[in-house]
Amino acid sequence: MKNALFFCGFAAAALLLTGSNAMAQAAAAPAAKPAAAKKTNIDEEIKMLRKDVREEKSKTMLSALELDADQTAKFTPIYKSFEADLAKLNDLREANIREYAKNYNTMTDNKADELVNQAISYYKKRTDLIANYYDKIRASLGTGTAARFVQVESMLDNIIDLQIQSNLPLIITASSH
């Protein structure tokens, strides 16, 4: 189970990493294709990669929880609801990263402050979302399963966060020189 969890987490992170690189390349590369076509291709690639990551996370979660058939039947609809809510929240994160890429070369202190505050807000909302679903899973399947859900979700989130953050250049503004 540990090897499967590590492999699936790594695979999810690698998929997300590819999406981050594509976004970074789009922001930095000179336009060889029309901008609208390039944006559409990157948008579609990111959409597919996010879907793949969600699928891998779901498989990893079910594998790590080691639920029986009855437990799986209770857990699956709750987790699908969690995934849908998390996907909406991750739309905010993606928009913030896009805004960061768009403003990277002209970053001001005010824009950096805005982006950092949006990122902090995202992490708070994600923590609240996990806490909310911990309560739902605990009510349906007990504390042990709910606790494992939080642990696995946190591990996978940390892997994905690290992959995203390690591919974003540090903010540079006039005041940081």
C-alpha positions as CSV (number, residue, x, y, z in Angstrom):
1,M,0.0,0.0,0.0
2,K,2.8,2.5,0.8
3,N,4.4,1.9,-2.6
4,A,1.1,2.4,-4.4
5,L,0.4,5.5,-2.4
6,F,3.8,7.0,-3.2
7,F,3.6,6.0,-6.9
8,C,0.1,7.4,-7.4
9,G,1.0,10.6,-5.5
10,F,4.1,11.0,-7.6
11,A,2.1,10.4,-10.8
12,A,-0.4,13.0,-9.8
13,A,2.3,15.5,-9.0
14,A,4.0,14.7,-12.3
15,L,0.8,15.3,-14.2
16,L,0.3,18.6,-12.4
17,L,3.9,19.5,-12.9
18,T,3.5,19.2,-16.7
19,G,0.5,21.5,-16.5
20,S,2.5,24.1,-14.5
21,N,5.4,23.9,-17.0
22,A,3.0,24.4,-19.9
23,M,1.5,27.5,-18.2
24,A,5.0,28.9,-17.4
25,Q,6.1,28.3,-21.0
26,A,3.0,30.0,-22.3
27,A,3.7,33.0,-20.2
28,A,7.3,33.3,-21.1
29,A,7.6,32.0,-24.7
30,P,7.4,34.3,-27.7
31,A,4.2,33.9,-29.7
32,A,4.9,31.5,-32.6
33,K,1.2,30.7,-32.9
34,P,-1.7,33.1,-32.7
35,A,-2.3,33.9,-29.0
36,A,-5.9,32.7,-29.0
37,A,-5.0,29.3,-30.4
38,K,-2.1,28.9,-28.0
39,K,-4.3,29.9,-25.0
40,T,-7.0,27.4,-26.1
41,N,-4.5,24.6,-26.4
42,I,-3.0,25.3,-23.0
43,D,-6.4,25.7,-21.4
44,E,-7.4,22.3,-22.8
45,E,-4.2,20.7,-21.7
46,I,-4.6,22.1,-18.1
47,K,-8.2,20.9,-18.0
48,M,-7.2,17.4,-19.0
49,L,-4.3,17.3,-16.6
50,R,-6.5,18.5,-13.7
51,K,-9.0,15.7,-14.6
52,D,-6.2,13.1,-14.6
53,V,-4.9,14.3,-11.3
54,R,-8.4,14.1,-9.7
55,E,-8.8,10.5,-11.0
56,E,-5.4,9.5,-9.7
57,K,-6.1,11.1,-6.3
58,S,-9.4,9.3,-6.1
59,K,-7.8,5.9,-6.8
60,T,-5.1,6.6,-4.3
61,M,-7.6,7.7,-1.7
62,L,-9.7,4.5,-2.1
63,S,-6.6,2.3,-2.0
64,A,-5.2,4.0,1.1
65,L,-8.5,3.8,3.0
66,E,-8.9,0.1,2.4
67,L,-12.7,0.2,2.7
68,D,-15.0,-2.8,2.4
69,A,-17.9,-2.7,-0.1
70,D,-20.4,-1.1,2.4
71,Q,-17.9,1.5,3.5
72,T,-17.0,2.3,-0.1
73,A,-20.7,2.8,-1.0
74,K,-21.0,5.3,1.8
75,F,-17.7,7.0,1.2
76,T,-17.8,7.4,-2.6
77,P,-20.7,10.0,-2.9
78,I,-19.2,12.0,-0.1
79,Y,-15.8,12.0,-1.7
80,K,-17.2,12.9,-5.1
81,S,-18.9,15.9,-3.5
82,F,-15.6,16.8,-1.9
83,E,-13.8,16.5,-5.2
84,A,-16.3,18.8,-6.9
85,D,-16.0,21.4,-4.2
86,L,-12.2,21.1,-4.3
87,A,-12.2,21.5,-8.1
88,K,-14.1,24.8,-7.8
89,L,-11.7,26.0,-5.2
90,N,-8.7,25.0,-7.4
91,D,-10.2,27.1,-10.1
92,L,-9.4,30.1,-7.9
93,R,-5.9,28.8,-7.4
94,E,-5.4,28.4,-11.1
95,A,-6.7,31.9,-11.8
96,N,-4.3,33.2,-9.2
97,I,-1.4,31.4,-10.9
98,R,-2.4,32.7,-14.3
99,E,-2.6,36.2,-12.8
100,Y,0.9,35.8,-11.4
101,A,2.3,34.6,-14.7
102,K,0.6,37.5,-16.5
103,N,2.1,40.1,-14.1
104,Y,5.4,38.5,-13.4
105,N,7.5,40.8,-15.5
106,T,5.8,43.9,-14.3
107,M,5.1,42.9,-10.7
108,T,4.4,45.7,-8.3
109,D,4.3,45.6,-4.5
110,N,0.5,46.1,-4.6
111,K,0.0,43.2,-7.1
112,A,2.3,40.9,-5.2
113,D,0.4,41.7,-2.0
114,E,-2.9,41.0,-3.8
115,L,-1.6,37.6,-5.2
116,V,-0.2,36.5,-1.8
117,N,-3.4,37.4,0.0
118,Q,-5.4,35.4,-2.6
119,A,-3.1,32.4,-2.1
120,I,-3.5,32.6,1.7
121,S,-7.3,32.8,1.2
122,Y,-7.1,29.7,-1.0
123,Y,-5.2,27.7,1.7
124,K,-7.7,28.8,4.4
125,K,-10.6,27.7,2.3
126,R,-9.0,24.4,1.4
127,T,-8.4,23.7,5.1
128,D,-12.0,24.6,5.9
129,L,-13.2,22.3,3.1
130,I,-11.2,19.4,4.4
131,A,-12.5,20.0,8.0
132,N,-16.0,20.1,6.7
133,Y,-15.6,16.8,4.9
134,Y,-13.8,15.3,7.8
135,D,-17.0,15.9,9.8
136,K,-19.2,14.4,7.1
137,I,-17.0,11.3,6.7
138,R,-16.7,10.9,10.5
139,A,-20.5,11.0,10.8
140,S,-20.9,8.3,8.1
141,L,-17.9,6.1,8.6
142,G,-16.3,6.9,12.0
143,T,-13.3,8.8,13.2
144,G,-10.6,6.4,12.0
145,T,-11.7,6.5,8.4
146,A,-12.2,10.2,8.5
147,A,-8.8,10.7,10.1
148,R,-7.2,8.6,7.3
149,F,-9.0,10.7,4.7
150,V,-7.4,13.8,6.2
151,Q,-4.0,12.2,6.3
152,V,-4.1,11.0,2.7
153,E,-5.6,14.2,1.4
154,S,-2.9,16.2,3.2
155,M,-0.1,14.0,1.8
156,L,-1.4,14.3,-1.7
157,D,-2.0,18.1,-1.4
158,N,1.5,18.5,-0.1
159,I,3.0,16.7,-3.1
160,I,1.0,18.7,-5.5
161,D,1.7,22.0,-3.7
162,L,5.4,21.2,-3.8
163,Q,5.4,20.5,-7.5
164,I,3.5,23.7,-8.3
165,Q,5.5,25.9,-6.0
166,S,8.8,24.5,-7.1
167,N,8.0,25.5,-10.7
168,L,7.0,29.1,-10.0
169,P,9.7,31.7,-9.9
170,L,10.0,33.8,-6.8
171,I,8.3,37.2,-6.8
172,I,10.5,40.1,-7.6
173,T,9.3,43.6,-7.1
174,A,11.0,47.0,-6.9
175,S,11.1,46.7,-3.1
176,S,12.7,43.2,-3.1
177,H,16.0,44.3,-4.8
